[in-house]
């Protein structure tokens, strides 16, 4: 295993939000990240990207917990909390990884990963150029509140 020392400024909780702002409700992850970053919560770092990549495993170094945030086309509204476990899955051979695969990469390279959850925010319309739906906006409001309330217990 690789020994990597975290930088002294690493915040213990990482919120890693993914999604494409040009695809309607797929913007939920980046929109949550923007709102959370504006709150500047102590001990919380917020990152956003279009999709999870193997490089994101290195963003977990020195963290106590990570919350992956993404839009969900089939989960319950307004949002759901999902468990994550470190494992290789079929996404390891693609251009976009699952949260499980990111943790699996971390385990193979660094060691035991931080605790992790997925915050899946229900979306309805994911077409290119579509605006955020009113239902997704309401779901986002609920998800932001739930995440802020849960962060201290991570």
C-alpha positions as CSV (number, residue, x, y, z in Angstrom):
1,X,0.0,0.0,0.0
2,X,1.0,3.5,-0.7
3,X,1.6,5.8,2.3
4,X,0.4,9.3,1.6
5,X,0.3,12.0,4.3
6,X,-2.7,14.3,4.1
7,X,-2.0,18.0,3.9
8,X,-2.5,19.9,7.1
9,X,-5.4,21.8,5.7
10,X,-7.6,18.9,4.7
11,X,-11.1,19.3,6.1
12,X,-12.4,16.1,7.7
13,X,-15.7,15.9,5.8
14,X,-15.8,15.9,2.0
15,X,-19.0,16.4,0.0
16,X,-18.3,15.3,-3.6
17,X,-21.2,16.2,-5.8
18,X,-21.5,15.1,-9.4
19,X,-23.8,16.0,-12.3
20,X,-24.1,17.8,-15.5
21,X,-25.7,21.3,-15.2
22,X,-26.7,21.2,-18.9
23,X,-28.9,18.1,-18.4
24,X,-32.0,19.3,-16.5
25,X,-32.3,17.7,-13.1
26,X,-28.8,16.2,-13.4
27,X,-27.7,19.6,-12.1
28,X,-28.9,18.7,-8.6
29,X,-25.5,17.6,-7.4
30,X,-23.6,20.7,-8.6
31,X,-26.5,22.9,-7.3
32,X,-26.3,21.3,-3.9
33,X,-22.5,21.8,-3.9
34,X,-22.9,25.5,-4.7
35,X,-25.4,26.0,-1.8
36,X,-23.3,24.1,0.6
37,X,-20.1,25.9,-0.3
38,X,-21.9,29.2,0.3
39,X,-22.6,28.1,3.9
40,X,-18.8,27.6,4.4
41,X,-19.4,25.0,7.1
42,X,-16.4,24.4,9.4
43,X,-14.7,21.1,8.7
44,X,-16.5,20.6,5.4
45,X,-14.9,20.7,1.9
46,X,-17.1,20.7,-1.2
47,X,-16.0,19.5,-4.6
48,X,-18.0,19.1,-7.8
49,X,-17.5,17.3,-11.1
50,X,-19.4,16.0,-14.0
51,X,-18.8,12.4,-13.0
52,X,-16.6,10.3,-10.5
53,X,-13.2,9.4,-11.7
54,X,-10.4,7.3,-10.3
55,X,-8.5,10.5,-9.3
56,X,-11.3,11.3,-6.9
57,X,-10.0,8.5,-4.7
58,X,-7.0,10.8,-3.8
59,X,-9.5,13.5,-2.7
60,X,-10.4,11.1,0.2
61,X,-7.0,11.1,1.8
62,X,-7.1,12.5,5.4
63,X,-10.9,12.5,5.5
64,X,-13.1,11.2,8.3
65,X,-16.2,10.9,6.0
66,X,-17.3,11.5,2.4
67,X,-20.8,12.2,1.1
68,X,-21.3,11.5,-2.6
69,X,-24.2,13.6,-4.0
70,X,-26.0,12.8,-7.2
71,X,-29.3,13.1,-8.9
72,X,-31.4,9.9,-9.0
73,X,-33.9,9.0,-11.8
74,X,-35.6,6.2,-9.8
75,X,-35.1,6.8,-6.1
76,X,-37.7,8.1,-3.7
77,X,-38.5,11.8,-3.5
78,X,-37.3,14.0,-2.1
79,X,-34.0,12.2,-1.5
80,X,-32.5,9.0,-0.1
81,X,-29.4,8.1,1.9
82,X,-27.6,5.0,0.5
83,X,-24.8,3.1,2.0
84,X,-21.5,2.7,0.1
85,X,-18.9,-0.1,0.3
86,X,-15.5,-0.3,-1.1
87,X,-15.5,-2.7,-4.0
88,X,-14.6,-3.0,-7.6
89,X,-17.6,-3.1,-9.9
90,X,-18.1,-2.8,-13.6
91,X,-17.6,0.9,-13.5
92,X,-13.9,0.5,-12.9
93,X,-13.4,-0.1,-16.6
94,X,-15.5,2.9,-17.7
95,X,-15.0,6.6,-17.8
96,X,-17.3,7.2,-14.8
97,X,-16.9,5.3,-11.5
98,X,-19.5,4.5,-8.9
99,X,-19.0,5.7,-5.3
100,X,-18.3,2.0,-4.4
101,X,-15.5,1.9,-7.1
102,X,-14.0,5.2,-5.9
103,X,-13.8,3.7,-2.4
104,X,-12.4,0.4,-3.8
105,X,-9.6,2.3,-5.6
106,X,-8.8,4.1,-2.4
107,X,-8.6,0.8,-0.5
108,X,-6.3,-0.7,-3.1
109,X,-3.9,2.3,-3.1
110,X,-4.1,3.8,0.4
111,X,-5.9,1.5,2.8
112,X,-9.2,1.6,4.7
113,X,-11.4,4.4,3.2
114,X,-13.3,7.0,5.2
115,X,-16.9,6.3,6.1
116,X,-19.2,7.1,3.1
117,X,-22.8,7.7,2.2
118,X,-24.6,8.7,-1.0
119,X,-27.2,11.4,-1.0
120,X,-29.4,10.6,-4.0
121,X,-31.7,13.5,-4.8
122,X,-34.7,12.6,-6.9
123,X,-34.8,14.1,-10.4
124,X,-37.3,13.7,-13.2
125,X,-36.0,15.2,-16.4
126,X,-32.5,14.7,-17.6
127,X,-32.6,15.8,-21.3
128,X,-29.8,18.0,-22.7
129,X,-30.8,21.6,-22.4
130,X,-33.7,21.0,-20.1
131,X,-34.2,23.3,-17.2
132,X,-34.4,22.1,-13.6
133,X,-37.9,21.0,-12.8
134,X,-40.0,22.5,-10.0
135,X,-40.2,19.1,-8.3
136,X,-36.4,18.7,-8.4
137,X,-35.9,22.2,-7.0
138,X,-38.2,21.3,-4.0
139,X,-36.2,18.0,-3.6
140,X,-33.0,20.0,-3.6
141,X,-34.2,22.3,-0.8
142,X,-35.1,19.2,1.3
143,X,-31.7,17.5,0.6
144,X,-29.6,20.6,1.5
145,X,-31.4,20.9,4.8
146,X,-31.0,17.1,5.5
147,X,-27.3,17.2,4.7
148,X,-26.6,20.2,6.8
149,X,-28.4,18.6,9.8
150,X,-26.4,15.3,9.3
151,X,-22.9,16.6,8.8
152,X,-22.1,16.9,12.5
153,X,-22.8,13.2,12.9
154,X,-20.5,12.1,10.1
